[in-house]
Amino acid sequence: MAEAAMQRYVYEYADPRIVRIPQVFDAFTITEPDGASVTYIVMENVEGGHFGAYSKWDPQEAEQAIERIANAVRHVWDLPLPPNAAIGPLGHERPVDRFFSDVGSDRAFNNAIELQDWINNKLNDAGRPDRVILEGERLSICHCDLTQFNVKMCEPIAIIDWGFAGIYPRAFEEFAMLNQGMTFANTLCRQLFGPKPSKHMRAMALAARFHMFGC
């Protein structure tokens, strides 16, 4: 339900002239016969092609659209945070995203220091001297899955699929884009963060690999 909660929040506070967020009408969880829980979200359908298709139809226009997409992402970053919200998905759930992988973290986090310690403990267990310092960094709502398929080329730009979204230092948005290794994500990442990876990227990559593969 964290995805629906975050999407509702961003829809409510984002300026619809800058970025379009699909409106959530309902969200509910059912239990399957095998005991598994499945969550369904009923939301607005946003018409328009995604960036991946658009870049094939009109490559020049798609290239020029990167700045509009970057402005939409920056606008989401600048939104006020939900009151008393902790690090990670809304509802104080365990993060599951491109950094924590499909396995997810083994815990929820209350603040940046707990997240910092978790990452540095992974690096220590991996025998790596690298460390991250997240204490004091600005927290923002980060989508954490800005692929070419999650950006709809309409007016304004629409951002869909908020399943990995949470409250993090912006380095997590950067990592999620670089981790894709795709042209769109790399181009958008440079537009948002500059030509070179930030200081946290090496340490985060090593910690993520150890968390996923144990090496």
C-alpha positions as CSV (number, residue, x, y, z in Angstrom):
1,M,0.0,0.0,0.0
2,A,3.1,2.3,0.3
3,E,3.1,2.8,-3.5
4,A,-0.5,4.0,-3.5
5,A,0.1,6.3,-0.5
6,M,3.1,7.9,-2.1
7,Q,1.4,8.4,-5.4
8,R,-1.6,10.0,-3.7
9,Y,0.7,12.3,-1.8
10,V,2.7,13.4,-4.8
11,Y,-0.5,13.8,-6.8
12,E,-1.9,16.1,-4.1
13,Y,1.1,18.3,-3.7
14,A,2.7,18.4,-7.2
15,D,2.0,21.3,-9.6
16,P,0.0,19.8,-12.5
17,R,1.5,22.4,-14.8
18,I,5.0,20.8,-14.2
19,V,4.4,17.1,-13.8
20,R,1.4,14.9,-14.2
21,I,0.9,12.1,-11.6
22,P,-1.9,9.5,-12.2
23,Q,-4.7,10.0,-9.6
24,V,-5.2,7.0,-7.4
25,F,-8.9,6.1,-6.9
26,D,-8.6,3.0,-4.8
27,A,-6.1,0.5,-3.4
28,F,-6.8,-2.8,-1.7
29,T,-5.1,-6.1,-0.8
30,I,-6.6,-9.5,-1.2
31,T,-5.4,-12.9,0.0
32,E,-4.9,-15.5,-2.8
33,P,-5.9,-19.2,-2.2
34,D,-2.3,-20.0,-1.6
35,G,-2.1,-17.5,1.2
36,A,-0.2,-14.9,-0.8
37,S,-1.2,-11.2,-0.5
38,V,-1.7,-9.2,-3.7
39,T,-2.3,-5.5,-3.7
40,Y,-4.2,-3.8,-6.5
41,I,-4.2,-0.1,-7.3
42,V,-7.0,1.5,-9.3
43,M,-5.7,4.7,-10.9
44,E,-6.2,7.2,-13.7
45,N,-5.0,6.0,-17.1
46,V,-2.5,8.5,-18.6
47,E,-2.6,8.4,-22.4
48,G,0.5,9.0,-24.5
49,G,3.5,7.1,-25.5
50,H,6.4,6.4,-23.1
51,F,9.8,8.0,-23.7
52,G,11.2,4.7,-25.2
53,A,8.6,4.7,-28.0
54,Y,8.8,8.5,-28.5
55,S,12.5,8.5,-28.9
56,K,12.1,6.2,-32.0
57,W,9.3,8.4,-33.5
58,D,11.1,11.7,-33.0
59,P,14.7,11.4,-31.6
60,Q,15.4,15.1,-31.8
61,E,12.3,16.1,-29.9
62,A,12.9,13.3,-27.4
63,E,16.4,14.7,-26.8
64,Q,15.0,18.1,-26.2
65,A,12.4,16.7,-23.7
66,I,15.1,15.6,-21.3
67,E,15.2,19.0,-19.7
68,R,11.4,19.0,-19.2
69,I,11.7,15.5,-17.6
70,A,14.6,16.7,-15.3
71,N,12.5,19.7,-14.3
72,A,9.6,17.4,-13.3
73,V,12.0,15.3,-11.2
74,R,13.4,18.4,-9.5
75,H,9.9,19.6,-8.7
76,V,9.1,16.3,-7.0
77,W,12.3,16.5,-5.0
78,D,11.3,20.0,-3.8
79,L,7.9,18.9,-2.5
80,P,7.4,19.1,1.3
81,L,7.9,15.8,3.0
82,P,4.9,14.1,4.6
83,P,4.8,14.9,8.3
84,N,6.7,12.5,10.6
85,A,7.7,10.3,7.6
86,A,10.7,8.0,8.0
87,I,13.3,7.0,5.5
88,G,12.1,4.7,2.8
89,P,8.5,3.9,1.6
90,L,5.6,5.6,3.3
91,G,4.2,3.6,6.1
92,H,7.6,2.7,7.5
93,E,7.9,-0.3,5.3
94,R,11.1,-2.1,4.3
95,P,12.6,-0.6,1.1
96,V,12.6,-2.7,-2.1
97,D,14.2,-1.0,-5.0
98,R,17.2,-0.9,-7.3
99,F,19.6,-0.4,-4.4
100,F,18.0,-2.9,-2.0
101,S,17.1,-5.3,-4.9
102,D,14.0,-7.4,-5.1
103,V,15.1,-9.0,-1.8
104,G,14.6,-5.7,0.0
105,S,16.4,-4.6,3.2
106,D,16.1,-6.7,6.3
107,R,14.6,-3.8,8.2
108,A,12.9,-0.5,8.0
109,F,14.7,2.8,8.8
110,N,13.8,5.7,10.9
111,N,16.4,8.2,9.7
112,A,19.5,8.8,7.5
113,I,21.9,7.7,10.3
114,E,20.3,4.3,10.5
115,L,20.5,4.0,6.7
116,Q,24.1,5.2,6.7
117,D,25.1,2.6,9.3
118,W,23.3,-0.2,7.4
119,I,25.2,0.6,4.3
120,N,28.5,1.0,6.0
121,N,28.0,-2.3,7.9
122,K,27.5,-4.0,4.5
123,L,30.7,-2.5,3.3
124,N,32.5,-3.6,6.4
125,D,31.2,-7.2,6.0
126,A,32.4,-7.1,2.4
127,G,35.9,-6.1,3.6
128,R,35.7,-2.8,1.7
129,P,37.2,0.4,3.2
130,D,34.6,2.6,1.4
131,R,32.0,4.5,3.5
132,V,29.0,6.7,2.9
133,I,28.1,9.8,5.0
134,L,24.4,10.5,4.7
135,E,23.9,12.3,8.0
136,G,22.9,15.9,7.3
137,E,22.0,15.3,3.6
138,R,18.7,16.7,2.4
139,L,15.9,14.1,2.1
140,S,13.5,14.2,-0.8
141,I,10.8,12.1,-2.4
142,C,12.7,9.9,-4.8
143,H,11.0,7.9,-7.5
144,C,13.9,5.4,-7.8
145,D,12.7,3.8,-11.0
146,L,13.0,6.5,-13.7
147,T,13.2,4.3,-16.7
148,Q,12.2,5.4,-20.3
149,F,9.0,3.3,-19.8
150,N,7.9,5.2,-16.6
151,V,7.9,8.6,-18.3
152,K,4.9,9.4,-20.5
153,M,5.5,12.0,-23.2
154,C,2.4,14.2,-22.7
155,E,1.9,17.8,-21.7
156,P,3.1,18.1,-19.0
157,I,5.4,15.2,-18.6
158,A,3.8,12.3,-16.7
159,I,5.7,10.0,-14.3
160,I,4.1,6.6,-13.5
161,D,4.9,3.5,-11.5
162,W,5.7,4.6,-8.0
163,G,6.4,1.2,-6.6
164,F,10.0,1.9,-5.7
165,A,9.4,5.5,-4.4
166,G,10.4,6.6,-1.0
167,I,12.1,9.3,1.1
168,Y,15.8,9.2,0.6
169,P,18.9,11.3,0.1
170,R,19.0,12.2,-3.6
171,A,22.0,9.8,-4.1
172,F,19.5,7.0,-4.1
173,E,17.8,8.5,-7.2
174,E,21.2,8.9,-8.9
175,F,22.1,5.3,-8.0
176,A,18.8,4.0,-9.4
177,M,19.5,5.7,-12.7
178,L,23.1,4.7,-13.1
179,N,22.2,1.1,-12.1
180,Q,20.1,0.8,-15.2
181,G,22.9,1.3,-17.6
182,M,20.5,2.6,-20.2
183,T,21.0,5.6,-22.5
184,F,17.9,7.4,-21.3
185,A,18.7,6.9,-17.6
186,N,22.3,8.0,-18.1
187,T,21.3,11.1,-20.0
188,L,18.8,12.1,-17.4
189,C,21.2,11.4,-14.6
190,R,23.8,13.7,-16.2
191,Q,21.2,16.4,-16.6
192,L,20.3,16.1,-12.9
193,F,23.6,15.4,-11.2
194,G,26.3,16.5,-13.6
195,P,28.8,14.6,-15.9
196,K,30.5,12.6,-13.1
197,P,29.0,10.2,-10.5
198,S,28.8,11.7,-7.1
199,K,31.0,10.7,-4.2
200,H,28.6,8.0,-2.8
201,M,28.2,6.0,-6.0
202,R,31.1,3.6,-5.6
203,A,30.4,2.8,-2.0
204,M,26.7,2.3,-2.7
205,A,27.4,0.0,-5.7
206,L,29.7,-2.1,-3.6
207,A,27.2,-2.3,-0.7
208,A,24.3,-3.2,-3.1
209,R,26.3,-5.9,-4.7
210,F,27.3,-7.5,-1.4
211,H,23.7,-7.3,-0.2
212,M,22.5,-9.0,-3.3
213,F,25.2,-11.5,-4.0
214,G,27.3,-11.7,-0.8
215,C,30.5,-10.7,-2.6
